[in-house]
């Protein structure tokens, strides 16, 4: 039955991951350009997707973004909610390969693969999906939504590339077996 | 945190509706608002939304901070639309009526004004529905009723967990941030981008680790109590769909269909007064 394949841990991770994503909605790092912020919550999304796979990634992205928008901004921008799920699914598809919990996310090939995947996923989500949805749903000017998309894309690949990679490596080191230990210098 | 919109117990007929009813209403409302661009339909939706808001006895102070935030973003958005495409409206409505010359060869046109007005009210239609949903829906009852309409209970349960743990995770977050600030890590905007990222990681790291621990604790507890062993589960807070629920659901479906037929009747989702 469905719940056997999809463990209890995944169910809980979906829930608590979503909660964490929602809480971090308000944490934004201004990056110099007016009204554009780096969103550390993207690192959380990448973290949960890379560990628990595409389903958890999709739910954390979709539910987290929708709830976060609703609770803190009182409105839901659906055209930006769905791309969030796309990011989670694409990164999550490689979860087995990353082997974060088994301590496998400390090798260079995995880290490089993770970053290639996250850049591709962000490109599809924010330069393709989000602007197209904005145009279809809100009939907003193409030039405006594509510029917004590119800004979001750059911000997100920085956050996931730096913060996301750091936390994944850190967690992989901590949760892997004793091979991960090394003498402190 | 006062900035958050959260559930408040009251006794109005909207509070007594099942969570599913309110979710279905919200979804239909969002879909209708997304598809239509007809000024008439949008205005009617705002009027209905405002009257439901009044009936739900939501207090202004529950939502005012958030409302001001939305207003700010909305104004910003409208300004950006104008900066990027000052003649978007002319393209949509197929005419150009110049009103004033602003600067250079940029003119303010009636079409652009009308288009931006429509963008604004389109965003406005969703706000009361979201407010009411959040303020009047009991989270645990909502998760139970999700399962009632056929959502697998493992998924319904993770929604319940998400809603249940938002305050706890928020406490964790604030505690960790305070601790890091006490250790001298400044979070204000003076530092360079790189420094800010590193400082944020000093919060994200412990937060993620404590979250992973929490996931282990909760999932162990659930496993010990046999979660997922049976195909069905019963819910403490479940509420059956009553007469009023059906009235609201059917009403919402009828309204959405009518609104969409009215919108697309002339083969165009825009109302064109020009």
Interface residues (C-beta under 8 A of the other chain):
Chain A: X1 X2 X3 X4 X6 X7 X8 X9 X11 X12 X13 X14 X15 X16 X17 X18 X19 X20 X22 X23 X24 X26 X27 X29 X30 X31 X32 X35 X38 X40 X43 X44 X47 X59 X63 X64 X67 X70 X71 X72 X73 X74 X75 X76 X78 X137 X138 X139 X140 X141 X142 X143 X144 X147 X158 X159 X162 X163 X166 X167 X170 X171 X174 X175
Chain B: X3 X4 X5 X6 X30 X34 X35 X37 X63 X66 X67 X69 X70 X73 X76 X80 X81 X83 X84 X85 X88 X92 X119 X122 X123 X126 X127 X130 X131 X133 X134 X152 X154 X155 X157 X158 X159 X160 X161 X162 X163 X164 X165 X166 X168 X169 X170 X173 X189 X193 X196 X197 X200 X201 X203 X204 X205 X207 X208 X209 X211 X212 X214 X215 X216 X218 X219 X222 X223 X227 X228 X231 X270
